[in-house]
Amino acid sequence: MFRLATLNDKPAILQLIAKYIHPNHVYVRRSDLFEYDFACADKLNIAVIEHDGSIEGIFGYFFYNYSLEPDIGGMLWISSDRAQKWSPLAGIQLRDFVLRSVKHRFFGAPGANVKTKIIYETFKKRWMPMEHFVCSLRPSSMPDFLKIRLEPLRMPKNICYVSQIRDFDEIKMLDPDIFYFQCPIKDLAYLCWRYFDNPFREYLLWRVDIGKTNMLVVIRIQNRGPHKILRVIDLIGKPELAADAISAVYHSIEGHYCYLDFVAAGFMADTFFELGFAGVDFSDARVIVPNHFEPFVAESSQIHAVCDSGFSNVTMVKGNGDQDRPNFC
């Protein structure tokens, strides 16, 4: 039986996570993080496979906005051995149950396993390999774990005015049109939940004014030993201005950060390369730009996203799902 979960299902769901992902998974250790990500009143934004009172599969989802027909994404997908024995497509059926049961306009998120590509393509979904852009203001002093050729990041091509957003009311002052330049469409409630009020991650939100338009850049500082790295987790606004906005923020932030990176799909790579960003060549083992820091993995690792077909201006960033979820907290 497929059904939507309630908060009473939390213990059984955490047991399934412990069994099929890891007994020390962050959700198992920190059920408050699990509830922050999925709880909604007495319900959970999770669908389950249930058999004889036992939960044998889960599929989590979240809302990019809270309109009458919202955009949604998925994270945390498990199908037990028993469920797969009953039906090899039990996990796919559970995902389809969510898409039938939860009213939405668009579905998409990063984090798809490359082994599932053929399944998604069979169901006419769009497969999106994500790029990894890297830049530095001082490429001559890179940490030993970074293996990529960099040149100094250039200033934006356009005149940019940068200011840090420290109060949520300042987000409300942004031009509302900027949320419609990309798909999925995000709203203020999503930004508040995902970034501004997040008690498990500290995000820095920056407003960049370029001409008559606003851009919103979301950054997190990643520490690795003595090194500090700027990671762009989200960007809202015109995709063609993304490189300018990120460069403007990097040049404006005080302090020494050895490099900045941005994992994304759907943005114009040439606009990044023109400013001195480098792109990770995932086919070259000599190029090492770590993507995972909790735990640290000293190798390049490409993220893949999947989404509904037939939508224009689709972009994917690390923040669109669980790719920036803390593992050590």
C-alpha positions as CSV (number, residue, x, y, z in Angstrom):
1,M,0.0,0.0,0.0
2,F,1.2,3.5,-0.8
3,R,0.2,6.3,1.4
4,L,1.3,9.7,2.7
5,A,3.1,9.6,6.0
6,T,2.3,11.2,9.4
7,L,4.5,12.2,12.2
8,N,3.7,8.9,13.9
9,D,5.6,7.1,11.2
10,K,8.9,8.9,12.1
11,P,10.4,6.0,14.2
12,A,9.8,3.4,11.5
13,I,11.1,5.7,8.8
14,L,14.3,6.4,10.8
15,Q,14.8,2.7,11.3
16,L,14.6,2.2,7.5
17,I,17.1,5.0,7.0
18,A,19.4,3.3,9.5
19,K,19.1,0.0,7.8
20,Y,19.4,1.0,4.1
21,I,21.6,4.2,4.2
22,H,23.7,4.1,7.4
23,P,23.0,3.4,11.1
24,N,24.7,6.7,12.0
25,H,22.9,8.7,9.3
26,V,22.5,12.4,10.4
27,Y,18.7,12.0,10.4
28,V,19.0,9.0,12.8
29,R,21.3,11.0,15.1
30,R,19.4,14.3,14.8
31,S,15.7,13.6,14.5
32,D,15.2,17.4,14.9
33,L,16.9,17.9,11.5
34,F,14.6,15.2,10.0
35,E,11.6,17.0,11.4
36,Y,12.8,20.4,10.2
37,D,13.2,19.0,6.6
38,F,10.0,17.0,6.5
39,A,7.5,17.7,9.2
40,C,4.4,19.8,8.5
41,A,2.1,20.0,11.5
42,D,1.2,16.3,12.2
43,K,2.2,15.1,8.7
44,L,5.4,14.4,7.0
45,N,6.2,15.4,3.4
46,I,7.0,11.7,2.8
47,A,5.2,8.9,1.0
48,V,5.7,5.3,2.2
49,I,5.3,1.8,1.0
50,E,3.5,-0.2,3.8
51,H,3.0,-3.9,4.0
52,D,1.4,-5.7,7.0
53,G,2.1,-2.6,9.2
54,S,5.8,-2.5,8.2
55,I,7.2,0.5,6.2
56,E,9.2,-0.8,3.3
57,G,9.9,2.3,1.3
58,I,10.0,6.1,1.5
59,F,10.1,9.0,-0.9
60,G,10.5,12.5,0.5
61,Y,9.4,15.7,-1.2
62,F,9.5,19.5,-0.5
63,F,7.9,22.6,-1.9
64,Y,9.8,25.3,-3.8
65,N,6.7,27.5,-3.3
66,Y,3.3,27.4,-1.7
67,S,1.0,28.5,-4.6
68,L,-2.1,26.6,-5.5
69,E,0.0,24.6,-8.0
70,P,3.5,24.6,-6.6
71,D,6.8,23.4,-7.9
72,I,8.2,20.5,-5.9
73,G,11.3,18.4,-5.6
74,G,12.3,15.1,-4.1
75,M,14.9,13.9,-1.6
76,L,15.4,10.8,0.5
77,W,14.3,7.8,-1.6
78,I,14.5,4.2,-0.3
79,S,12.9,1.0,-1.4
80,S,13.6,-2.1,0.8
81,D,14.8,-5.5,-0.4
82,R,11.4,-6.9,0.4
83,A,9.6,-4.2,-1.6
84,Q,11.9,-4.8,-4.6
85,K,11.2,-8.5,-4.4
86,W,7.5,-7.9,-4.5
87,S,7.9,-5.4,-7.4
88,P,11.2,-4.5,-9.1
89,L,9.7,-1.1,-9.8
90,A,8.4,-0.5,-6.3
91,G,10.5,2.6,-5.8
92,I,9.3,4.1,-9.2
93,Q,5.7,3.3,-8.3
94,L,6.2,5.1,-5.0
95,R,7.6,8.2,-6.7
96,D,4.7,8.1,-9.2
97,F,2.3,7.9,-6.2
98,V,3.7,11.1,-4.8
99,L,3.4,12.9,-8.2
100,R,-0.2,11.8,-8.5
101,S,-1.1,12.6,-4.8
102,V,0.7,16.0,-4.4
103,K,-0.7,18.7,-6.6
104,H,2.1,20.4,-8.5
105,R,3.2,22.2,-11.7
106,F,6.8,21.0,-11.9
107,F,9.0,18.4,-10.3
108,G,12.8,18.5,-10.3
109,A,15.8,18.2,-8.0
110,P,19.5,17.3,-8.0
111,G,20.9,14.1,-6.5
112,A,19.8,11.4,-9.0
113,N,22.0,8.3,-9.1
114,V,23.6,7.9,-12.5
115,K,22.4,4.3,-12.6
116,T,18.8,5.6,-12.8
117,K,19.4,7.7,-15.9
118,I,17.9,5.0,-18.2
119,I,14.8,4.7,-16.0
120,Y,14.2,8.5,-16.1
121,E,14.8,8.7,-19.8
122,T,12.3,5.8,-20.3
123,F,9.7,7.9,-18.5
124,K,10.6,11.0,-20.7
125,K,12.2,12.9,-17.9
126,R,15.0,15.4,-18.4
127,W,18.4,14.4,-17.2
128,M,20.7,17.3,-16.3
129,P,24.4,16.7,-15.5
130,M,25.5,19.6,-13.3
131,E,28.6,21.7,-14.0
132,H,31.1,22.7,-11.3
133,F,32.5,26.2,-11.8
134,V,35.5,27.3,-9.8
135,C,37.3,30.7,-9.4
136,S,39.7,32.5,-7.1
137,L,40.9,36.0,-6.5
138,R,44.4,34.7,-5.7
139,P,44.9,31.4,-7.6
140,S,48.6,31.4,-6.7
141,S,47.8,30.3,-3.1
142,M,45.5,27.3,-3.5
143,P,45.1,24.5,-0.9
144,D,47.0,21.2,-1.7
145,F,43.7,19.3,-2.2
146,L,42.7,21.5,-5.2
147,K,44.0,20.4,-8.5
148,I,42.8,22.7,-11.3
149,R,44.3,25.5,-13.3
150,L,42.9,28.9,-12.3
151,E,43.4,32.5,-13.4
152,P,42.5,35.5,-11.3
153,L,38.7,36.2,-11.3
154,R,37.9,39.3,-13.3
155,M,35.4,42.0,-12.2
156,P,31.8,41.8,-13.5
157,K,31.2,43.0,-17.0
158,N,28.2,45.1,-15.7
159,I,28.2,47.6,-12.9
160,C,27.0,45.9,-9.8
161,Y,25.9,47.2,-6.4
162,V,26.2,44.6,-3.6
163,S,24.7,44.5,-0.2
164,Q,24.3,41.8,2.4
165,I,20.8,40.8,3.4
166,R,20.7,40.6,7.2
167,D,16.9,40.9,7.9
168,F,14.2,38.9,6.2
169,D,12.2,42.0,5.5
170,E,15.0,43.0,3.1
171,I,14.2,40.0,1.0
172,K,10.7,41.2,0.6
173,M,12.1,44.4,-0.9
174,L,13.5,42.4,-3.9
175,D,11.7,42.8,-7.2
176,P,9.2,39.8,-7.2
177,D,9.7,39.3,-10.9
178,I,13.2,37.8,-10.3
179,F,11.6,34.6,-8.9
180,Y,10.1,33.9,-12.3
181,F,13.3,34.0,-14.5
182,Q,14.0,30.4,-13.5
183,C,12.2,27.1,-13.1
184,P,11.5,25.9,-10.4
185,I,9.9,29.0,-9.0
186,K,10.8,29.8,-5.4
187,D,9.0,32.0,-3.0
188,L,9.7,33.8,0.2
189,A,8.5,30.9,2.4
190,Y,11.0,28.6,0.7
191,L,13.9,31.0,1.2
192,C,13.0,31.5,4.8
193,W,12.8,27.7,5.4
194,R,15.8,26.7,3.3
195,Y,18.2,29.4,4.1
196,F,17.3,32.3,6.4
197,D,15.8,30.5,9.4
198,N,17.8,27.2,8.9
199,P,19.2,26.3,12.4
200,F,21.6,23.7,11.0
201,R,23.5,25.7,8.4
202,E,24.5,29.3,8.3
203,Y,23.9,31.0,4.9
204,L,24.9,34.4,3.8
205,L,22.4,36.1,1.5
206,W,23.5,38.9,-0.9
207,R,21.5,41.3,-3.0
208,V,23.2,42.4,-6.2
209,D,21.6,45.2,-8.3
210,I,22.6,45.1,-12.0
211,G,20.9,47.9,-13.9
212,K,17.2,47.7,-13.2
213,T,17.2,44.1,-12.0
214,N,18.0,42.4,-8.7
215,M,19.9,39.2,-8.1
216,L,19.9,37.1,-5.0
217,V,23.1,35.1,-4.2
218,V,23.1,32.5,-1.4
219,I,26.6,31.5,-0.1
220,R,27.9,29.2,2.6
221,I,31.4,29.3,4.0
222,Q,33.0,25.9,4.0
223,N,36.0,25.3,6.3
224,R,38.7,22.7,5.5
225,G,41.6,22.9,7.9
226,P,43.0,26.4,7.8
227,H,41.3,27.1,4.4
228,K,38.0,28.9,3.9
229,I,36.0,28.3,0.7
230,L,32.9,30.2,-0.5
231,R,30.2,27.9,-1.9
232,V,27.4,29.4,-3.9
233,I,24.4,27.3,-2.9
234,D,21.6,29.2,-4.8
235,L,21.1,32.1,-7.2
236,I,17.9,33.7,-8.1
237,G,17.4,36.1,-10.9
238,K,18.3,36.3,-14.6
239,P,20.6,33.3,-15.4
240,E,22.6,35.3,-18.0
241,L,23.7,37.6,-15.1
242,A,24.6,34.9,-12.7
243,A,28.4,35.1,-13.3
244,D,28.4,38.8,-12.9
245,A,26.4,38.6,-9.6
246,I,28.7,35.9,-8.2
247,S,31.9,37.7,-9.2
248,A,30.5,41.0,-7.6
249,V,29.8,39.2,-4.3
250,Y,33.2,37.5,-4.2
251,H,35.0,40.8,-4.8
252,S,32.9,42.4,-2.1
253,I,33.3,39.9,0.8
254,E,35.9,40.8,3.3
255,G,38.4,38.2,4.4
256,H,40.6,35.6,2.7
257,Y,38.8,32.8,1.0
258,C,41.0,30.6,-1.1
259,Y,38.4,29.9,-3.8
260,L,34.7,30.0,-4.7
261,D,32.7,27.3,-6.4
262,F,29.2,27.0,-7.9
263,V,27.6,23.6,-8.8
264,A,24.7,24.2,-11.1
265,A,22.9,23.3,-14.4
266,G,21.0,25.5,-16.8
267,F,23.3,28.5,-16.6
268,M,25.4,29.9,-19.5
269,A,28.8,28.5,-19.1
270,D,30.4,31.0,-21.5
271,T,29.5,33.9,-19.2
272,F,31.4,32.2,-16.4
273,F,34.5,31.4,-18.5
274,E,34.6,35.0,-19.8
275,L,35.2,36.2,-16.2
276,G,37.9,33.6,-15.4
277,F,35.9,30.8,-13.9
278,A,37.2,27.3,-14.7
279,G,34.9,24.3,-15.3
280,V,35.7,20.9,-13.8
281,D,36.4,18.2,-16.4
282,F,35.0,15.1,-14.7
283,S,36.6,12.8,-17.3
284,D,40.1,13.9,-16.2
285,A,41.2,12.2,-13.0
286,R,44.0,14.7,-12.6
287,V,41.5,17.5,-12.0
288,I,40.4,17.5,-8.4
289,V,37.8,19.9,-7.1
290,P,36.1,18.4,-4.0
291,N,32.4,18.5,-3.8
292,H,31.9,16.6,-0.6
293,F,33.3,17.9,2.7
294,E,31.2,15.9,5.2
295,P,33.1,13.6,5.1
296,F,35.8,15.1,2.9
297,V,36.4,13.3,-0.4
298,A,39.5,14.4,-2.2
299,E,38.1,13.9,-5.7
300,S,35.8,15.5,-8.2
301,S,32.2,14.3,-8.0
302,Q,29.5,15.2,-10.5
303,I,25.9,15.7,-9.4
304,H,23.1,14.9,-11.7
305,A,19.6,16.4,-11.6
306,V,16.3,15.1,-13.1
307,C,13.1,17.0,-13.8
308,D,10.0,17.1,-15.8
309,S,10.4,17.7,-19.5
310,G,8.7,20.5,-21.4
311,F,9.7,23.4,-19.2
312,S,11.9,26.3,-20.2
313,N,14.6,28.1,-18.2
314,V,15.1,25.1,-15.9
315,T,18.1,25.6,-13.5
316,M,19.4,23.4,-10.8
317,V,21.7,24.4,-7.9
318,K,23.0,22.6,-4.8
319,G,20.3,24.1,-2.7
320,N,17.5,22.5,-4.8
321,G,17.2,19.4,-2.6
322,D,19.5,17.7,-0.1
323,Q,22.9,18.2,-1.7
324,D,23.9,20.8,0.9
325,R,22.4,19.0,3.9
326,P,24.7,18.8,6.9
327,N,26.1,15.4,7.7
328,F,28.1,16.5,10.8
329,C,25.8,18.2,13.2
